[in-house]
Amino acid sequence: MSRSQATYWLTLLLFTALLAGIPYPSRSQTVVKRLFNRFFNDTTSSADPHVSFYPTISYAPETSVEIGVSALYLYHANNDVKHNRLSEIQAFSFVTLRGQYGLNIDHTIYGDRDRWFFLGRGRLQRFPLLYYGIGPDTKPDHPATIDAFSIQLRERAMRRIAPNLFGGIEVDYQRLSSVKFNQPEINTHTLPVGGLGTANLGFGVGFVYDSRPNVLNARRGAFAELAYLNYNRSRGSSLSFSNLSMDVRLFKTVRPGQVLAWQAYGVWANGTVPFNQLALLGSEIIMRGYYPGRFRDKAYAATQLEYRWLPFPFSRRFGGAVFAAVGTVGPAPGQIRLDKLLPTGGAGVRYLLFKKKDVYLRADVGVTQEGVGFYILTGEAF
């Protein structure tokens, strides 16, 4: 997310907060108040599905003006709040005046009584990528700009095998095409593996332990995922390689409205791995503040700790969080060096969007040795 888009969202958040304190005519609601209640007062029943749409507008030198729409759909299977967890589907689409466009879809879906669990994401984008090189020692100056059409589709379909434990198959498809690898004027980069574009289809297995009642705002419980994916030329991939990933998260309510959250994340890729499917450091989830892919290699390890006030003791709607993380990349897990660990930290504000479903809008600022990153999203980072 660009800094201008972050500014727009923060302005919108503050503006709506001010609207909450404006008196309205008692006889009839104005259009503004109806819209406010629709999106921010959560007047529907806690058992009913909830859908919201938000316009976005931003500007960045790489994109010019960007106009988009964000959508969020929340529901419980069979509208059964007592026995079924909150499922969520998020979508964001955008187009720019320079002809760039994208559609992002993420979902976490629980079936009735947790019989099935579907976890996935999709990305369809024509958008510039910044490439700094491979390894933990790449410099922040003079990145290459890669203009390409990219497709990323990953789906996990899992069956419950024990309380809170799921197992099943995983499929991942990533395609990078119509690639233009634009080198900087100085300090040009060696063309990486897959620098002219690839298409890779991976199949694998995964196991997930998930005891979180609410995936968008976990106040207690744990989440752990172990996944293996294999990509092979014999199954139509451009290259042959594999990927093993692990994600562990723990949540504990230490005081009423206050949550301590911890995450450890690791990736190990092996074989002839294209540059766009290496382990990428930096995201809106972990190592906030770093550009996604600022550092990349075959192995990546990171951990983070976050303390949340949901909400503040003096407020019904507003909360906050502070977080810190360390991580690094290397050519293999045994070659990750502690002296290459990169620190990041930051803080954010929260606004309770949907009280009955306990879902917050978050605005985070991540600070690194190289700069600052801004994130405005629905739901907690992890």
Buried (B, 14 or more C-beta within 10 A) or exposed (E): BBEBBBBBBBEBBEEBEEBEEEEEEEEEEEEEBEEBEBBBEBEBEBBEEBEBEBEBEBBBEBBEEBEBEBBBBBBBBEEEBEEBBBBBBBBBBBBBEEEBBBBBBBBBBBBEEBEBBBBBBBBBBBBBBEBBBBBBEBEEEBBBBBBBBBBBBBBBBBEBEEEBBBBBEBBBBBBBEEBEBEBEEEEEBEEBBBBBBBBBBBBBBBBBBBBBBBBBBBBEBBBBBBBBBBBBEEEEBBBBBBBBBBBBBBBBBEEEBBBBBBBBBBBBBEEBBBBBBBBBBBBBBBBBBBBBBBBBBBBBBBBBBBBBBBBBEEEEBBBBBBBBBBBBBBEEBEEBEEEBBBEBBBBBBBBBBBBBBBBBBBBBBBBBEBEEBBBBBBBBBB
